[in-house]
Amino acid sequence: MARAVTTRHKTIATIAAWAVALLIFFPIAYTIITSFKSETEAIAGFNLIPSGTLESYQAVQSQNDYFKPFMNSVIIAVGSTLLALLVAIPAAWSMAFSPTNRTKDVLMWMLSTKMMPAVAVLVPIYLIFRDTGLLDTRTGLTIMLMLINLPIVVWMLYTYFREIPGEILEAARMDGASLWNEIVHVLTPMAVPGIASTLLLNIILAWNEAFWTIRLTTANAAPLTAFIASFSSPQGLFWAKLSAASTLAIAPILVMGWFSQRQLVRGLTFGAVK
């Protein structure tokens, strides 16, 4: 009887999980389907059967060069992630292994900055970027995305580092390890799953960032999020072309997420089971 109940619960849980997964994936799937329609078919109404035409992709490629914003997205996402890790690893190490009475307050303050509406600081940030020559540059966007994602990176690394026994680092110090060797050769290798998942998540966040990338760029450093926005015009929304541009923009990150999902899950559950 107990086994039957357990089996029934597992079946219900599996069905519920599939239902939620399909519900989440449906907008992405419908965007991809719409990208293979003509503009007339796209605005005709709900239809899950595409005509299979590639005219939207051809129009997107002829209107805008896909390769330039793609490379901008890669450079900005990867660059901001590596820069964030360079800052966050020492910060998380300090708060995890040398905490003070204010450590939790600092962490909460850092996280609270993510709750502030971005539009509230748009004008001063824009003026700073304009006056320092960072407007519409990869360097400027890299710094900006590093700063807005840094609180999450520090929090994640702090959580992972807390799971590492401090006695190991103490033993390294007793063996004469310097601070640099302690972080690079002892701490970092032990926290590879956590660092890898943080890196992947930060790349995804930077890749999908739209607010700052659209407002701090015009043409030279515009990533794929700005590439998508360019298909919204005063004449209206061209749904098929917009879907094709969106599909081209999300395809690389979907492929990366698919192949790295095991590492991402492993890192997110790092230290969860003793």
TORTIRO-639247 format. One record per atom (N, C-alpha, C): x, z, y. Coordinates in steps of 0.001 Angstrom, whole numbers, padded with zeros to 6 digits, always signed. Layout:
XZY...
END
This chain:
+000828+000000-001209+000000+000000+000000+000866+000000+001263+001870+000876+001269+002773+000967+002423+003531-000344+002615+003932-000947+001464+004665-002215+001556+003775-003311+002135+002495-003326+001745+001568-004329+002263+001363-004164+003762+001244-002907+004204+001079-002644+005636+002308-003090+006406+003504-002798+005852+004750-003199+006505+004852-004716+006605+004485-005406+005508+004513-006862+005510+003548-007429+006541+002354-006835+006644+001366-007298+007607+001866-007085+009038+002512-005944+009288+003049-005670+010614+004151-006671+010974+005005-006991+009996+006073-007963+010237+005495-009339+010538+004433-009701+009809+003797-011001+010041+003196-011074+011433+002497-010008+011828+001890-009967+013163+002972-010020+014243+004053-009272+014022+005146-009264+014999+005794-010645+015111+005960-011327+013977+006552-012664+013990+005666-013651+014732+004359-013603+014459+003423-014498+015142+003419-014224+016644+003426-012944+017014+003436-012582+018430+004718-013064+019115+005849-012920+018407+007130-013362+018975+007130-014874+019197+006616-015623+018215+006542-017084+018353+005604-017472+019490+004493-016752+019612+003536-017053+020678+004157-016847+022051+004874-015734+022223+005534-015458+023500+006618-016503+023777+007396-016850+022735+008462-017843+022906+007894-019197+023323+006795-019615+022685+006172-020896+023040+005593-020853+024449+005030-019713+024821+004467-019565+026161+005556-019681+027219+006723-019092+026945+007832-019148+027894+008428-020552+027951+008523-021214+026786+009175-022520+026725+008265-023657+027187+006947-023423+027210+006022-024513+027512+006288-025183+028859+006512-024437+029969+006785-025134+031245+008004-026050+031177+009032-025612+030448+010229-026445+030305+009901-027698+029504+009168-027508+028404+008802-028650+027567+007933-029638+028340+006987-029119+029120+006094-030016+029865+006854-030757+030963+007843-030102+031554+008680-030780+032547+009431-031938+031909+009987-031710+030730+010709-032771+030021+009764-033907+029660+008560-033574+029173+007573-034606+028821+007187-035422+030055+006960-034743+031178+006567-035434+032406+007658-036354+032913+008910-036013+032640+010015-036850+033111+010025-038217+032448+009347-038362+031331+009277-039653+030629+007964-040373+030916+007305-039995+032006+006085-040671+032429+006335-041440+033717+005422-042360+034021+005447-043011+035320+004780-042085+036332+004944-042368+037610+004331-041530+038630+002807-041520+038500+002241-042668+038133+000792-042752+037967+000325-041844+036838+001048-041854+035719+000685-041003+034579+000902-039531+034916+001933-039235+035696+002262-037840+035998+001177-037173+036830+000541-037936+037732-000477-037340+038605-001888-037534+038041-002003-038210+036909-003328-038500+036344-003997-037259+035778-003201-036285+035340-003762-035076+034751-002923-034589+033594-003391-033514+032979-002662-032895+031880-002641-033819+030668-001429-034121+030192-001271-035012+029038+000072-034721+028390+000040-034382+027114+001275-034028+026401+001938-035219+025723+001378-036403+025899+001940-037595+025246+002592-038467+026311+003934-038528+026343+004610-039347+027345+004598-040819+026952+004733-041676+027930+004782-043113+027643+006166-043548+027177+007163-042699+027418+008523-043014+026964+009313-043846+027948+008811-044020+029150+009531-044810+030140+010696-044027+030738+011742-044743+031096+012928-044128+031707+013033-044455+033188+011956-044957+033770+012023-045393+035164+012295-044241+036118+011824-043031+035779+012075-041875+036652+013555-041522+036659+014201-041571+035492+015638-041284+035412+016442-042349+036151+016022-043594+036009+016711-044676+036719+016560-044530+038226+015351-044130+038667+015120-043938+040101+015929-042763+040633+016001-041689+039853+016771-040514+040261+018241-040868+040419+018788-041588+039453+020198-041932+039483+020498-042914+040615+019563-043823+040889+019800-044795+041955+019657-044156+043335+018795-043147+043442+018582-042489+044734+019693-041505+045057+020161-040767+044074+021205-039764+044280+022211-039819+043135+023463-039574+043474+024518-039528+042455+024464-038190+041740+024151-038211+040448+024000-036967+039682+025339-036274+039460+026409-037038+039306+027699-036460+038910+028243-035500+039966+028086-035830+041256+028648-034975+042312+027983-033597+042341+026645-033492+042408+026042-032146+042368+026278-031415+041052+026414-032178+039961+026715-031542+038677+028076-030866+038725+029078-031559+039233+030413-030967+039340+030413-029808+040328+029643-029925+041403+029529-028801+042345+028957-027572+041650+027918-027771+040834+027312-026649+040114+028307-026009+039154+029059-026832+038436+030042-026309+037482+031109-025496+038202+031667-026052+039261+032751-025383+039986+032252-024091+040631+031088-024141+041261+030557-022965+041955+030152-021883+040972+029456-022249+039880+028993-021257+038902+030169-020600+038185+031103-021413+037701+032258-020865+036983+033168-020100+037941+033406-020658+039119+034285-019996+040087+033740-018651+040540+032447-018596+040857+031859-017328+041300+031850-016300+040178+031681-016757+038939+031686-015840+037792+033069-015246+037565+034093-016083+037574+035455-015578+037376+035871-014652+038508+035481-014990+039726+035810-014134+040867+035086-012798+040763+033831-012839+040308+033069-011597+040140+033690-010712+039059+034129-011318+037959+034774-010541+036899+036078-009934+037387+036819-010684+038194+038095-010183+038722+037884-008933+039554+036785-008872+040287+036483-007697+041103+035789-006613+040282+034889-007015+039385+034020-006056+038699+034727-005284+037589+035667-005904+036894+036330-005203+035784+037064-003955+036264+037915-004032+037298+038546-002787+037783+037529-001783+038339+036479-002290+039022+035478-001382+039581+034727-000651+038475+034313-001396+037438+033588-000780+036323+034491+000165+035543+035757-000208+035388+036723+000679+034706+036831+002008+035452+036958+001928+036781+037107+003143+037570+035886+004044+037444+034688+003467+037518+033473+004281+037462+033150+004775+036058+033625+004039+035032+033336+004447+033655+034291+005529+033164+035564+005451+033572+036559+006361+033013+037111+007364+034025+036802+007169+035316+037198+008153+036328+036019+008419+037255+034903+008857+036678+033690+009042+037496+033826+010224+038449+033071+010151+039528+032987+011248+040482+031512+011665+040603+031268+012622+041444+029883+013067+041643+029021+011999+042300+029669+011024+042938+028938+009979+043658+028879+008658+042890+029392+008630+041683+029452+007371+040944+028065+006776+040722+027131+007581+040258+025776+007077+040010+025093+006658+041306+025388+007377+042395+024810+007000+043683+025335+005634+044129+026624+005407+043906+027218+004122+044263+026605+003001+043433+026440+003249+042141+025835+002242+041267+024407+001917+041700+023640+002947+042022+022268+002724+042457+022225+001999+043799+023156+002326+044681+023209+001628+045964+023529+000151+045762+024479-000138+044883+024824-001533+044603+023621-002293+044055+022914-001658+043133+021752-002319+042534+020627-002480+043553+020513-001544+044471+019440-001616+045472+019604-002815+046397+020827-003311+046556+021031-004480+047412+020355-005722+046835+020118-005736+045517+019422-006871+044905+017934-006858+045234+017431-005720+045687+016005-005605+046002+015697-006047+047433+016719-006294+048224+016518-006709+049605+016147-008185+049648+015110-008569+050399+014758-009991+050512+015915-010792+051103+016278-011862+050442+017418-012652+050905+017181-013234+052292+015935-013567+052598+015639-014175+053890+015926-013208+055043+015979-011898+054759+016223-010909+055813+017622-011025+056396+018559-011540+055616+019945-011661+056105+020364-013124+056221+019401-014033+056180+019732-015459+056218+020420-015842+057523+019881-015401+058654+020439-015805+059946+021871-015310+060141+022174-014004+059947+023572-013582+060119+024524-014247+059135+024093-014418+057889+024958-015084+056908+025219-016525+057335+024190-017209+057779+024346-018604+058210+025314-018698+059388+025184-017784+060360+026066-017811+061527+027513-017502+061135+027695-016552+060213+029051-016237+059741+029666-017441+059054+028907-018095+058194+029414-019273+057487+029726-020404+058478+028869-020569+059469+029101-021637+060456+030369-021384+061256+030569-020136+061696+031710-019815+062552+033027-019763+061782+032979-019525+060476+034207-019464+059671+034506-020769+058949+033665-021770+059147+033900-023067+058521+033565-023116+057042+032766-022161+056565+032400-022119+055149+031074-022813+054857+030400-023270+055889+029111-023917+055701+029293-025255+054981+028467-025474+053965+028503-026695+053160+029869-026911+052501+030434-025815+051962+031686-025908+051210+031529-025211+049869+032276-025681+048895+032251-025030+047580+032791-023606+047677+033808-023429+048499+034395-022094+048656+033367-021106+049190+032620-021518+050199+031614-020644+050772+030541-020265+049779+030024-021241+049024+028985-020951+048037+029526-020100+046901+030774-020340+046510+031384-019536+045448+031449-018071+045853+031890-017812+047080+031959-016433+047579+030567-015832+047681+029617-016604+048177+028258-016088+048366+027620-015720+047033+027721-016592+046038+027106-016308+044743+027834-015180+044020+029137-015060+044241+029860-013930+043663+029334-012616+044225+029101-012575+045525+028652-011343+046167+027229-010958+045756+026333-011936+045640+024949-011577+045330+024789-011190+043859+025672-011663+042984+025580-011314+041561+026510-010180+041160+027390-009768+042068+028368-008728+041753+027733-007409+041303+026637-006927+041919+026044-005672+041436+025627-005718+039970+025050-006833+039542+024635-006954+038140+025849-006974+037223+026902-007688+037643+028113-007769+036821+028746-006391+036670+028846-005651+037766+029434-004302+037710+028592-003395+036816+027279-003438+036956+026400-002603+036145+026551-002915+034657+026563-004186+034308+026689-004562+032898+028026-004114+032327+029115-004383+033052+030437-003994+032557+030574-002480+032485+030016-001782+033459+030037-000315+033431+029336+000200+032173+028199-000392+031829+027466+000012+030621+028288-000234+029362+028953-001391+029304+029768-001699+028126+030989-000786+028035+031638-000550+029168+032848+000269+029158+032540+001713+028760+031348+002190+029107+030975+003554+028749+030911+003757+027244+030734+002666+026496+030643+002759+025036+032021+002829+024371+033079+002580+025136+034436+002610+024587+034984+004037+024704+035472+004611+023612+035999+005988+023668+037157+006111+024655+037067+007082+025540+038123+007280+026521+039440+007720+025896+039357+008294+024671+040578+008752+023990+041544+007599+023723+040990+006393+023538+041851+005233+023272+042706+004930+024497+042104+004989+025673+042861+004736+026893+043859+005868+027165+043473+007089+026833+044401+008209+026993+045610+008048+026085+045373+007570+024864+046486+007327+023937+047408+006245+024479+046834+005227+025098+047653+004158+025679+048503+004699+026824+047921+005599+027625+048699+006192+028721+049846+007042+028180+049578+007761+027121+050628+008590+026524+051755+007746+025962+051430+006525+025553+052455+005616+025052+053176+004887+026170+052826+005209+027399+053543+004637+028537+052909+003396+029132+051658+003093+028771+051000+001903+029308+050701+002089+030790+050996+001062+031566+050667+001105+032994+049176+000833+033168+048719+000996+034407+047303+000749+034689+046931-000687+034366+047792-001624+034724+047545-003037+034443+047453-003285+032947+048420-002755+032187+048401-002936+030732+047196-002259+030094+046790-001130+030659+045631-000415+030119+044362-001256+030237+044198-001899+031396+042996-002702+031609+043070-004028+030855+044215-004697+030939+044335-006050+030394+044519-006052+028886+045379-005163+028372+045749-005227+026951+045008-004244+026059+044331-003275+026642+043608-002288+025822+042097-002395+026048+041685-002244+027303+040255-002207+027599+039587-003567+027412+040168-004604+028016+039524-005924+027990+039324-006469+026576+040333-006422+025688+040091-006931+024322+038992-006177+023579+038854-004884+023825+037828-004109+023150+036428-004414+023676+036346-004890+024906+035049-005159+025527+034737-006643+025607+035410-007452+024767+035206-008903+024811+033736-009300+024652+032975-008733+023684+031554-009118+023583+030774-008851+024864+030999-007689+025459+030299-007356+026688+030721-008241+027851+032020-008504+027974+032510-009363+029050+031995-010781+028874+031970-011258+027630+031495-012619+027364+030025-012774+027723+029207-011793+027344+027777-011884+027668+027556-011774+029176+028356-010940+029847+028266-010842+031307+028647-012155+031954+029694-012783+031445+030136-014074+031968+029050-015131+031799+028459-015193+030613+027419-016196+030353+026201-015969+031236+025775-014705+031350+024600-014402+032161+024854-014721+033629+026045-014423+034115+026349-014685+035518+026410-016183+035804+026926-016960+034857+026935-018415+035021+025508-018946+035127+024621-018419+034286+023220-018840+034321+022586-018482+035664+022835-017260+036142+022272-016835+037429+022806-017696+038577+024111-017971+038553+024701-018783+039615+024210-020221+039538+024058-020738+038323+023589-022121+038137+022165-022288+038675+021323-021259+038492+019913-021356+038865+019626-020919+040300+020616-020386+040995+020394-019918+042366+019980-021084+043269+018859-020928+043946+018344-022009+044787+018290-021637+046263+017942-020380+046569+017724-020005+047970+018964-020272+048821+020111-019722+048398+021322-019844+049212+021941-021232+049104+021863-021843+047940+022490-023160+047789+021800-024217+048638+020484-024102+048812+019760-025077+049620+020005-024853+051106+020137-023583+051513+020233-023269+052940+021656-023258+053472+022646-023191+052600+024031-023162+053062+024770-024465+052774+024039-025471+052297+024667-026766+052027+023809-027885+052596+024448-029030+052773+023705-030228+053172+024002-031379+052211+025271-031722+052072+025611-032858+051203+026888-032622+050402+027940-032150+051071+029256-032085+050425+029294-031130+049235+028723-029936+049374+028803-028922+048322+027463-028685+047633+026491-029554+047847+025153-029350+047282+025190-029382+045759+024744-028315+045087+024699-028295+043623+023386-028896+043115+023111-028710+041831+021939-029338+041227+020622-028765+041736+020605-027512+042184+019374-026961+042742+018980-027705+044020+019967-028033+044848+019697-028847+046033+019364-030283+045648+019943-030756+044555+019647-032084+044017+018163-032192+043666+017600-031148+043059+016175-031140+042723+015335-031126+043993+015715-030272+044945+014936-030137+046178+014895-031423+046976+015866-032302+046797+015903-033546+047566+014763-034490+047200+014076-034232+046096+012975-035097+045682+011630-034605+046206+011669-033614+047073+010482-033197+047807+010578-033793+049205+009648-034643+049573+009732-035363+050832+008448-035201+051636+008450-035571+052919+007216-035485+053722+006086-036341+053159+006443-037361+052375+005423-038217+051785+004712-037550+050609+005260-036416+050143+004642-035701+049035+005634-035464+047908+005122-034921+046809+005946-034652+045632+005788-035778+044623+006915-036314+044203+006902-037339+043164+007180-036630+041836+006098-036302+041120+006206-035399+039982+007106-035927+038883+007013-037202+038565+007827-037755+037480+009316-037706+037846+009626-038115+039063+011029-038082+039500+011525-036647+039629+010660-035764+040149+011030-034356+040266+011283-033746+038891+010475-034117+037906+010660-033615+036535+011944-034170+035926+012235-035440+036213+013475-036031+035697+014699-035343+036305+014649-035098+037605+015759-034397+038264+015900-032980+037727+014776-032303+037491+014816-030942+036944+015386-030936+035536+015005-031920+034742+015513-032004+033371+017022-032221+033366+017494-033102+034235+018941-033332+034330+019677-032080+034799+019016-031282+035640+019660-030080+036173+019715-028954+035153+018656-028800+034344+018607-027675+033406+019232-028009+032057+019416-029298+031769+019938-029686+030450+021288-029044+030126+022277-029074+031049+023577-028472+030703+023488-026984+030397+022702-026243+031195+022629-024797+030988+021823-024469+029742+020833-025305+029392+020080-025099+028159+020979-025308+026943+021796-026343+026991+022719-026613+025879+023730-025480+025742+024281-025022+026878+025239-023919+026834+024591-022656+026279+023371-022371+026717+022670-021191+026231+022358-021272+024747+022027-022472+024284+021707-022652+022869+022923-022367+021992+024077-022905+022370+025277-022737+021553+025919-021358+021712+025611-020662+022793+026225-019348+023021+025243-018200+022831+024057-018491+022276+023048-017444+022155+023504-016300+021257+024248-016609+020208+024713-015542+019317+025665-014606+020046+026577-015182+020807+027519-014363+021575+026796-013580+022658+025782-014190+023266+025035-013510+024319+024271-012315+023763+023599-012501+022627+022851-011407+022007+023796-010309+021537+024933-010721+020974+025918-009737+020513+026420-008898+021667+026663-009534+022807+027167-008796+023952+026110-007887+024552+024853-008355+024611+023791-007546+025184+023455-006334+024330+023757-006419+023040+023486-005268+022149+024769-004519+021832+025854-004823+022552+027137-004174+022322+027008-002675+022530+027347-001896+021515+027291-000447+021616+025924+000143+021393+024919-000699+021092+023560-000179+020897+023414+000575+019587+024185+000174+018581+024110+000806+017263+025429+001476+016974+025400+002746+016762+026635+003489+016478+026955+003425+014980
END
